[in-house]
Amino acid sequence: MLLVDKQRPKTLEEMDYHKDMSINLMKLASSNEFPHMLFYGPSGCGKKTRIMALLREMFGSGVEKLRMEKREFKTPSQKSIEIVTIASNYHIELNPSDVGIYDYVVVQEIIKEIAQYKQLDANAKHPFKVVLLSEADNLSRNAQAGLRRTMEKYSSNCRLILCCENSSRIIAPIRSRCLCLRISAPTLSEVLSILQRNCLNEGLSVPSSQLQRIAQASNRNLRRALLLLESNTAANGGGGLKGEDIVLMDWERFLESIVGIIVTKQNPAALLEIRGKYYELLARLIPASVILKRIASRLVDSTPSRATQMEIVHWAAVYDQKMRKGGKEIVPLEAFTARCMALLAQARHSCIVF
């Protein structure tokens, strides 16, 4: 079991940061008026962990007795779509964006199915079941519009908890019907404290200076910090880090090589080479949005021209939007790369530095 899963807190009392929020969530879990909820914040800030701890506070340890199910639905055109759900007797978790443009079918059918049956456990503290929608900001407009109507109609037997990174992608009618909680990323000192505690629990001997480097490299992403700690200690035979460099993950080093090609070569052959690298990343399930964001961030850091930096950020936003609307993710990725090559070549020829 990975360290990030092994050391995951199970209760709200065990949370290391945002103590005030944990106290308020415990009060909310014990009340009879539990609303629909929207948790949002950056990746690795602990949204899912806090949600599962809240469910445990509401229903007890039964929420940890999970089963994985493969469900099949029919679209209006009679096309069969499948989605994997994780459920207990008290809740069901799914990611509707896994089925693409048919997410509205999954959302409506799942909620209708859950709402048709009352809570089977007579001793349950709450008379409803919870539907947890992961990556809710990736839901299509049709799915969100249907969700708005459905969450009102079946609120007596069903509560929704939405989990996402960016609340601005959730339509206003849904946000207004939810209690919105922003989970901010832990501070560097909090990340360092958690790393030190995990080292103590696992019997790892890692100097404080090395833990500080890992905390800095994590960019306040707690999941990333724990994965870096485990991968770096494993790379050194379970001991501390050797030298000053943090060993990055393979896909991150792969992205660095792509950035290097974009910065040094602006020609069709280089673009073709990068296309192959993008295919390799996508085949290994690295999200295209993550690839785009990382490439744009590193290109901004590598470019001295302020005007070029602003152009890169602008086109990253444009192609991120196109990526969410289109079907083939490789197309906007390659188009963004070509655009950045053109910008860098233009900046080099003009030699204008702001």
C-alpha beads as a LAMMPS data file, in Angstrom:
LAMMPS data file: protein, C-alpha beads

354 atoms
353 bonds

1 atom types
1 bond types

-500.0 500.0 xlo xhi
-500.0 500.0 ylo yhi
-500.0 500.0 zlo zhi

Masses

1 110.0

Atoms # bond

1 1 1 0.000 0.000 0.000
2 1 1 1.273 3.452 -0.885
3 1 1 2.229 5.796 1.908
4 1 1 -0.367 8.330 0.770
5 1 1 -3.116 5.721 1.329
6 1 1 -1.632 4.074 4.398
7 1 1 -1.350 7.316 6.374
8 1 1 -4.630 8.863 5.178
9 1 1 -6.701 10.240 8.106
10 1 1 -10.054 8.504 8.575
11 1 1 -11.795 10.915 10.935
12 1 1 -12.199 14.666 11.098
13 1 1 -10.376 14.717 14.442
14 1 1 -7.250 13.305 12.779
15 1 1 -7.002 16.129 10.232
16 1 1 -3.731 18.045 10.566
17 1 1 -4.892 21.386 9.172
18 1 1 -8.085 23.442 8.788
19 1 1 -9.101 22.464 12.322
20 1 1 -11.894 25.058 12.428
21 1 1 -13.454 23.572 9.308
22 1 1 -13.285 20.080 10.813
23 1 1 -15.124 21.291 13.924
24 1 1 -17.848 22.911 11.811
25 1 1 -18.210 19.768 9.687
26 1 1 -18.640 17.644 12.819
27 1 1 -21.434 19.945 13.971
28 1 1 -23.021 19.766 10.532
29 1 1 -22.827 15.956 10.469
30 1 1 -24.749 15.714 13.746
31 1 1 -27.503 18.120 12.675
32 1 1 -30.765 17.107 11.036
33 1 1 -30.478 19.748 8.310
34 1 1 -27.726 18.465 6.043
35 1 1 -27.491 20.394 2.742
36 1 1 -26.071 19.562 -0.654
37 1 1 -22.362 20.417 -0.543
38 1 1 -19.647 21.574 -2.926
39 1 1 -16.010 21.033 -1.933
40 1 1 -13.485 22.805 -4.140
41 1 1 -9.785 23.524 -3.999
42 1 1 -6.454 22.696 -5.661
43 1 1 -5.286 19.144 -6.278
44 1 1 -3.768 17.453 -3.241
45 1 1 -5.377 19.739 -0.651
46 1 1 -7.385 16.935 1.003
47 1 1 -10.884 17.382 -0.438
48 1 1 -11.660 13.679 -0.887
49 1 1 -10.104 12.743 2.460
50 1 1 -12.216 15.343 4.234
51 1 1 -15.370 14.214 2.435
52 1 1 -14.836 10.569 3.422
53 1 1 -14.150 11.625 7.017
54 1 1 -17.399 13.610 6.966
55 1 1 -19.324 10.567 5.696
56 1 1 -17.780 8.449 8.450
57 1 1 -18.856 11.056 10.995
58 1 1 -22.393 10.920 9.592
59 1 1 -22.890 7.186 9.118
60 1 1 -20.125 5.450 11.061
61 1 1 -17.531 2.944 9.893
62 1 1 -20.008 1.357 7.465
63 1 1 -18.965 3.843 4.774
64 1 1 -15.583 2.063 4.612
65 1 1 -17.179 -1.241 3.560
66 1 1 -16.953 -0.496 -0.127
67 1 1 -17.879 -2.468 -3.203
68 1 1 -16.971 -1.723 -6.793
69 1 1 -19.696 -2.092 -9.388
70 1 1 -19.819 -1.731 -13.153
71 1 1 -23.100 -0.159 -14.234
72 1 1 -24.553 0.017 -17.710
73 1 1 -26.864 2.720 -19.026
74 1 1 -28.692 3.351 -22.288
75 1 1 -28.422 6.689 -24.061
76 1 1 -31.427 8.168 -25.934
77 1 1 -29.952 6.643 -29.118
78 1 1 -29.888 3.214 -27.379
79 1 1 -26.107 3.206 -27.144
80 1 1 -24.763 1.296 -24.128
81 1 1 -22.322 3.096 -21.843
82 1 1 -20.552 1.675 -18.800
83 1 1 -19.227 3.387 -15.706
84 1 1 -17.531 2.065 -12.574
85 1 1 -18.950 3.168 -9.228
86 1 1 -17.747 2.688 -5.661
87 1 1 -20.518 2.336 -3.111
88 1 1 -21.372 1.472 0.479
89 1 1 -24.795 1.072 2.083
90 1 1 -24.815 4.807 2.717
91 1 1 -23.259 6.448 -0.322
92 1 1 -22.187 5.998 -3.913
93 1 1 -19.176 7.603 -5.589
94 1 1 -18.702 8.078 -9.317
95 1 1 -16.965 10.254 -11.885
96 1 1 -19.555 10.995 -14.613
97 1 1 -16.992 12.697 -16.844
98 1 1 -15.537 9.232 -17.552
99 1 1 -18.311 8.692 -20.115
100 1 1 -17.765 11.998 -21.922
101 1 1 -20.774 13.706 -23.477
102 1 1 -23.162 11.118 -22.035
103 1 1 -22.486 12.200 -18.459
104 1 1 -25.990 13.679 -18.206
105 1 1 -27.496 10.203 -18.643
106 1 1 -25.379 8.747 -15.835
107 1 1 -26.052 11.614 -13.424
108 1 1 -29.816 11.548 -13.819
109 1 1 -30.183 7.766 -13.775
110 1 1 -27.945 7.251 -10.740
111 1 1 -29.696 9.917 -8.677
112 1 1 -33.140 8.642 -9.675
113 1 1 -32.135 5.106 -8.727
114 1 1 -30.731 6.155 -5.349
115 1 1 -33.710 8.385 -4.566
116 1 1 -36.260 5.638 -5.215
117 1 1 -35.194 3.748 -2.100
118 1 1 -35.086 4.984 1.462
119 1 1 -32.186 4.286 3.786
120 1 1 -32.163 0.533 4.512
121 1 1 -30.335 0.837 7.820
122 1 1 -32.961 1.653 10.440
123 1 1 -30.220 2.717 12.858
124 1 1 -28.651 5.203 10.455
125 1 1 -28.323 8.748 11.784
126 1 1 -29.676 10.231 8.552
127 1 1 -32.610 9.023 6.426
128 1 1 -30.941 9.709 3.084
129 1 1 -28.110 8.397 0.920
130 1 1 -25.245 10.498 -0.400
131 1 1 -24.132 10.712 -4.038
132 1 1 -20.500 11.837 -4.354
133 1 1 -19.612 13.272 -7.770
134 1 1 -15.860 13.511 -8.361
135 1 1 -14.382 16.023 -10.831
136 1 1 -17.718 17.828 -10.967
137 1 1 -16.107 20.754 -12.795
138 1 1 -15.689 18.460 -15.827
139 1 1 -19.441 17.875 -16.130
140 1 1 -20.981 19.071 -19.382
141 1 1 -23.524 21.891 -19.401
142 1 1 -26.300 19.404 -20.166
143 1 1 -25.326 17.284 -17.169
144 1 1 -25.194 20.309 -14.881
145 1 1 -28.575 21.563 -16.087
146 1 1 -30.096 18.134 -15.467
147 1 1 -28.381 17.933 -12.096
148 1 1 -29.922 21.245 -11.042
149 1 1 -33.439 19.905 -11.615
150 1 1 -32.760 16.456 -10.194
151 1 1 -31.168 17.627 -6.938
152 1 1 -34.305 19.609 -6.117
153 1 1 -36.748 16.854 -7.013
154 1 1 -35.130 14.075 -4.975
155 1 1 -33.695 16.012 -2.032
156 1 1 -35.784 14.068 0.520
157 1 1 -33.983 10.748 -0.049
158 1 1 -30.708 11.909 -1.581
159 1 1 -27.966 14.430 -0.858
160 1 1 -25.249 15.458 -3.295
161 1 1 -21.619 16.159 -2.492
162 1 1 -19.687 17.637 -5.408
163 1 1 -15.893 17.588 -5.450
164 1 1 -13.915 19.721 -7.895
165 1 1 -10.878 21.958 -8.324
166 1 1 -12.505 24.989 -9.937
167 1 1 -15.935 26.137 -8.751
168 1 1 -16.231 28.661 -11.603
169 1 1 -16.944 25.767 -13.982
170 1 1 -20.019 24.849 -11.940
171 1 1 -23.109 26.752 -13.079
172 1 1 -24.470 29.344 -10.655
173 1 1 -27.838 27.566 -10.041
174 1 1 -25.994 24.519 -8.665
175 1 1 -23.616 26.603 -6.544
176 1 1 -26.572 28.467 -5.054
177 1 1 -28.174 25.179 -3.997
178 1 1 -25.038 23.904 -2.251
179 1 1 -23.044 24.791 0.818
180 1 1 -19.743 25.716 -0.843
181 1 1 -16.525 24.990 1.062
182 1 1 -13.132 25.986 -0.287
183 1 1 -10.333 23.685 0.877
184 1 1 -7.132 25.678 0.549
185 1 1 -3.785 23.964 0.082
186 1 1 -1.752 23.348 3.250
187 1 1 1.073 25.761 3.968
188 1 1 4.680 24.647 3.498
189 1 1 5.099 24.388 7.281
190 1 1 2.014 22.144 7.490
191 1 1 3.315 19.963 4.649
192 1 1 6.677 19.697 6.414
193 1 1 4.993 18.768 9.703
194 1 1 2.972 16.016 8.006
195 1 1 6.088 14.654 6.277
196 1 1 7.933 14.537 9.607
197 1 1 5.054 12.706 11.273
198 1 1 4.834 10.161 8.452
199 1 1 8.583 9.535 8.625
200 1 1 8.223 8.906 12.353
201 1 1 5.295 6.523 11.840
202 1 1 7.100 4.584 9.101
203 1 1 10.491 4.543 10.817
204 1 1 12.178 6.532 8.039
205 1 1 15.346 8.438 8.856
206 1 1 15.251 11.515 6.633
207 1 1 17.046 14.751 7.630
208 1 1 14.904 17.848 8.104
209 1 1 16.733 19.691 5.306
210 1 1 15.767 16.981 2.830
211 1 1 12.134 17.051 3.968
212 1 1 12.143 20.803 3.405
213 1 1 13.307 20.273 -0.182
214 1 1 10.497 17.776 -0.744
215 1 1 7.966 20.223 0.726
216 1 1 9.234 22.953 -1.602
217 1 1 9.104 20.631 -4.631
218 1 1 5.526 19.587 -3.798
219 1 1 4.102 23.073 -4.483
220 1 1 1.861 22.608 -1.415
221 1 1 0.298 19.481 -2.943
222 1 1 0.175 17.040 -0.039
223 1 1 -0.397 13.973 -2.207
224 1 1 2.592 14.895 -4.336
225 1 1 4.719 15.515 -1.236
226 1 1 4.005 12.041 0.156
227 1 1 4.600 10.387 -3.224
228 1 1 7.906 12.248 -3.594
229 1 1 8.925 11.167 -0.096
230 1 1 8.155 7.524 -0.840
231 1 1 9.703 7.465 -4.316
232 1 1 12.891 9.204 -3.206
233 1 1 13.403 7.006 -0.149
234 1 1 12.694 3.896 -2.238
235 1 1 15.225 5.040 -4.846
236 1 1 17.861 5.170 -2.125
237 1 1 17.152 1.791 -0.591
238 1 1 14.688 3.054 1.996
239 1 1 17.112 5.558 3.511
240 1 1 17.343 9.319 3.256
241 1 1 17.940 11.296 0.112
242 1 1 21.449 11.419 -1.302
243 1 1 22.611 14.723 -2.693
244 1 1 20.665 17.915 -3.136
245 1 1 18.373 16.976 -6.026
246 1 1 14.841 15.650 -5.672
247 1 1 14.089 12.711 -7.961
248 1 1 11.051 13.775 -9.988
249 1 1 8.455 11.337 -11.261
250 1 1 9.067 9.796 -14.673
251 1 1 6.249 11.661 -16.406
252 1 1 7.487 14.962 -14.996
253 1 1 10.974 14.359 -16.385
254 1 1 9.304 13.475 -19.685
255 1 1 7.501 16.831 -19.652
256 1 1 10.796 18.596 -18.969
257 1 1 12.236 17.029 -22.121
258 1 1 9.245 18.308 -24.121
259 1 1 9.753 21.831 -22.777
260 1 1 13.430 21.607 -23.724
261 1 1 12.533 20.739 -27.319
262 1 1 10.002 23.593 -27.566
263 1 1 12.516 26.129 -26.247
264 1 1 15.456 25.026 -28.399
265 1 1 13.804 23.853 -31.630
266 1 1 10.956 25.515 -33.489
267 1 1 10.439 23.431 -36.621
268 1 1 8.020 20.811 -38.029
269 1 1 10.333 17.904 -37.169
270 1 1 10.398 18.952 -33.511
271 1 1 6.601 19.279 -33.476
272 1 1 6.265 15.763 -34.885
273 1 1 8.622 14.438 -32.210
274 1 1 6.609 16.146 -29.475
275 1 1 3.367 14.683 -30.849
276 1 1 4.756 11.199 -30.250
277 1 1 5.702 12.146 -26.693
278 1 1 2.186 13.475 -26.051
279 1 1 0.728 10.181 -27.242
280 1 1 2.972 8.323 -24.798
281 1 1 1.847 10.509 -21.888
282 1 1 -1.839 10.166 -22.769
283 1 1 -1.450 6.396 -23.151
284 1 1 -0.137 6.305 -19.572
285 1 1 -3.249 8.157 -18.348
286 1 1 -1.588 11.496 -17.643
287 1 1 -4.515 13.968 -18.015
288 1 1 -4.206 16.312 -20.978
289 1 1 -5.183 19.270 -18.779
290 1 1 -2.246 18.507 -16.470
291 1 1 0.123 18.242 -19.444
292 1 1 -1.068 21.588 -20.819
293 1 1 -0.814 23.338 -17.464
294 1 1 2.687 22.008 -16.713
295 1 1 4.008 22.800 -20.193
296 1 1 2.617 26.344 -20.042
297 1 1 4.035 26.931 -16.559
298 1 1 7.527 25.739 -17.502
299 1 1 7.509 27.743 -20.744
300 1 1 6.605 30.892 -18.811
301 1 1 9.518 30.241 -16.452
302 1 1 11.854 29.694 -19.420
303 1 1 10.877 32.871 -21.266
304 1 1 12.364 36.256 -20.265
305 1 1 9.974 38.302 -22.418
306 1 1 7.004 39.529 -20.410
307 1 1 4.906 39.949 -23.556
308 1 1 5.625 36.357 -24.635
309 1 1 4.757 35.070 -21.166
310 1 1 1.363 36.767 -21.345
311 1 1 0.747 35.307 -24.799
312 1 1 1.598 31.784 -23.584
313 1 1 -0.828 32.090 -20.662
314 1 1 -3.535 33.456 -22.973
315 1 1 -3.227 30.618 -25.479
316 1 1 -3.034 28.030 -22.697
317 1 1 -6.447 29.230 -21.505
318 1 1 -7.818 29.178 -25.054
319 1 1 -6.690 25.626 -25.794
320 1 1 -7.727 24.391 -22.355
321 1 1 -11.261 25.507 -23.202
322 1 1 -11.076 23.856 -26.629
323 1 1 -9.831 20.666 -24.974
324 1 1 -12.889 20.521 -22.732
325 1 1 -15.264 21.054 -25.639
326 1 1 -13.610 18.723 -28.150
327 1 1 -13.123 14.988 -28.256
328 1 1 -9.471 14.397 -29.233
329 1 1 -7.160 15.879 -26.618
330 1 1 -4.057 15.527 -28.792
331 1 1 -5.324 18.205 -31.225
332 1 1 -5.390 21.196 -28.812
333 1 1 -2.163 19.976 -27.191
334 1 1 -0.355 19.964 -30.522
335 1 1 -1.942 23.271 -31.556
336 1 1 -0.809 24.894 -28.303
337 1 1 2.710 23.570 -28.843
338 1 1 2.831 24.954 -32.385
339 1 1 1.556 28.315 -31.154
340 1 1 4.231 28.458 -28.435
341 1 1 6.946 27.560 -30.940
342 1 1 5.807 30.431 -33.145
343 1 1 5.790 32.850 -30.196
344 1 1 9.269 31.819 -29.068
345 1 1 10.662 32.043 -32.606
346 1 1 9.128 35.491 -33.027
347 1 1 10.535 36.667 -29.683
348 1 1 13.994 35.361 -30.583
349 1 1 14.004 37.158 -33.929
350 1 1 12.748 40.446 -32.516
351 1 1 15.038 40.224 -29.446
352 1 1 12.595 42.314 -27.410
353 1 1 12.865 41.751 -23.666
354 1 1 10.616 43.558 -21.208

Bonds

1 1 1 2
2 1 2 3
3 1 3 4
4 1 4 5
5 1 5 6
6 1 6 7
7 1 7 8
8 1 8 9
9 1 9 10
10 1 10 11
11 1 11 12
12 1 12 13
13 1 13 14
14 1 14 15
15 1 15 16
16 1 16 17
17 1 17 18
18 1 18 19
19 1 19 20
20 1 20 21
21 1 21 22
22 1 22 23
23 1 23 24
24 1 24 25
25 1 25 26
26 1 26 27
27 1 27 28
28 1 28 29
29 1 29 30
30 1 30 31
31 1 31 32
32 1 32 33
33 1 33 34
34 1 34 35
35 1 35 36
36 1 36 37
37 1 37 38
38 1 38 39
39 1 39 40
40 1 40 41
41 1 41 42
42 1 42 43
43 1 43 44
44 1 44 45
45 1 45 46
46 1 46 47
47 1 47 48
48 1 48 49
49 1 49 50
50 1 50 51
51 1 51 52
52 1 52 53
53 1 53 54
54 1 54 55
55 1 55 56
56 1 56 57
57 1 57 58
58 1 58 59
59 1 59 60
60 1 60 61
61 1 61 62
62 1 62 63
63 1 63 64
64 1 64 65
65 1 65 66
66 1 66 67
67 1 67 68
68 1 68 69
69 1 69 70
70 1 70 71
71 1 71 72
72 1 72 73
73 1 73 74
74 1 74 75
75 1 75 76
76 1 76 77
77 1 77 78
78 1 78 79
79 1 79 80
80 1 80 81
81 1 81 82
82 1 82 83
83 1 83 84
84 1 84 85
85 1 85 86
86 1 86 87
87 1 87 88
88 1 88 89
89 1 89 90
90 1 90 91
91 1 91 92
92 1 92 93
93 1 93 94
94 1 94 95
95 1 95 96
96 1 96 97
97 1 97 98
98 1 98 99
99 1 99 100
100 1 100 101
101 1 101 102
102 1 102 103
103 1 103 104
104 1 104 105
105 1 105 106
106 1 106 107
107 1 107 108
108 1 108 109
109 1 109 110
110 1 110 111
111 1 111 112
112 1 112 113
113 1 113 114
114 1 114 115
115 1 115 116
116 1 116 117
117 1 117 118
118 1 118 119
119 1 119 120
120 1 120 121
121 1 121 122
122 1 122 123
123 1 123 124
124 1 124 125
125 1 125 126
126 1 126 127
127 1 127 128
128 1 128 129
129 1 129 130
130 1 130 131
131 1 131 132
132 1 132 133
133 1 133 134
134 1 134 135
135 1 135 136
136 1 136 137
137 1 137 138
138 1 138 139
139 1 139 140
140 1 140 141
141 1 141 142
142 1 142 143
143 1 143 144
144 1 144 145
145 1 145 146
146 1 146 147
147 1 147 148
148 1 148 149
149 1 149 150
150 1 150 151
151 1 151 152
152 1 152 153
153 1 153 154
154 1 154 155
155 1 155 156
156 1 156 157
157 1 157 158
158 1 158 159
159 1 159 160
160 1 160 161
161 1 161 162
162 1 162 163
163 1 163 164
164 1 164 165
165 1 165 166
166 1 166 167
167 1 167 168
168 1 168 169
169 1 169 170
170 1 170 171
171 1 171 172
172 1 172 173
173 1 173 174
174 1 174 175
175 1 175 176
176 1 176 177
177 1 177 178
178 1 178 179
179 1 179 180
180 1 180 181
181 1 181 182
182 1 182 183
183 1 183 184
184 1 184 185
185 1 185 186
186 1 186 187
187 1 187 188
188 1 188 189
189 1 189 190
190 1 190 191
191 1 191 192
192 1 192 193
193 1 193 194
194 1 194 195
195 1 195 196
196 1 196 197
197 1 197 198
198 1 198 199
199 1 199 200
200 1 200 201
201 1 201 202
202 1 202 203
203 1 203 204
204 1 204 205
205 1 205 206
206 1 206 207
207 1 207 208
208 1 208 209
209 1 209 210
210 1 210 211
211 1 211 212
212 1 212 213
213 1 213 214
214 1 214 215
215 1 215 216
216 1 216 217
217 1 217 218
218 1 218 219
219 1 219 220
220 1 220 221
221 1 221 222
222 1 222 223
223 1 223 224
224 1 224 225
225 1 225 226
226 1 226 227
227 1 227 228
228 1 228 229
229 1 229 230
230 1 230 231
231 1 231 232
232 1 232 233
233 1 233 234
234 1 234 235
235 1 235 236
236 1 236 237
237 1 237 238
238 1 238 239
239 1 239 240
240 1 240 241
241 1 241 242
242 1 242 243
243 1 243 244
244 1 244 245
245 1 245 246
246 1 246 247
247 1 247 248
248 1 248 249
249 1 249 250
250 1 250 251
251 1 251 252
252 1 252 253
253 1 253 254
254 1 254 255
255 1 255 256
256 1 256 257
257 1 257 258
258 1 258 259
259 1 259 260
260 1 260 261
261 1 261 262
262 1 262 263
263 1 263 264
264 1 264 265
265 1 265 266
266 1 266 267
267 1 267 268
268 1 268 269
269 1 269 270
270 1 270 271
271 1 271 272
272 1 272 273
273 1 273 274
274 1 274 275
275 1 275 276
276 1 276 277
277 1 277 278
278 1 278 279
279 1 279 280
280 1 280 281
281 1 281 282
282 1 282 283
283 1 283 284
284 1 284 285
285 1 285 286
286 1 286 287
287 1 287 288
288 1 288 289
289 1 289 290
290 1 290 291
291 1 291 292
292 1 292 293
293 1 293 294
294 1 294 295
295 1 295 296
296 1 296 297
297 1 297 298
298 1 298 299
299 1 299 300
300 1 300 301
301 1 301 302
302 1 302 303
303 1 303 304
304 1 304 305
305 1 305 306
306 1 306 307
307 1 307 308
308 1 308 309
309 1 309 310
310 1 310 311
311 1 311 312
312 1 312 313
313 1 313 314
314 1 314 315
315 1 315 316
316 1 316 317
317 1 317 318
318 1 318 319
319 1 319 320
320 1 320 321
321 1 321 322
322 1 322 323
323 1 323 324
324 1 324 325
325 1 325 326
326 1 326 327
327 1 327 328
328 1 328 329
329 1 329 330
330 1 330 331
331 1 331 332
332 1 332 333
333 1 333 334
334 1 334 335
335 1 335 336
336 1 336 337
337 1 337 338
338 1 338 339
339 1 339 340
340 1 340 341
341 1 341 342
342 1 342 343
343 1 343 344
344 1 344 345
345 1 345 346
346 1 346 347
347 1 347 348
348 1 348 349
349 1 349 350
350 1 350 351
351 1 351 352
352 1 352 353
353 1 353 354
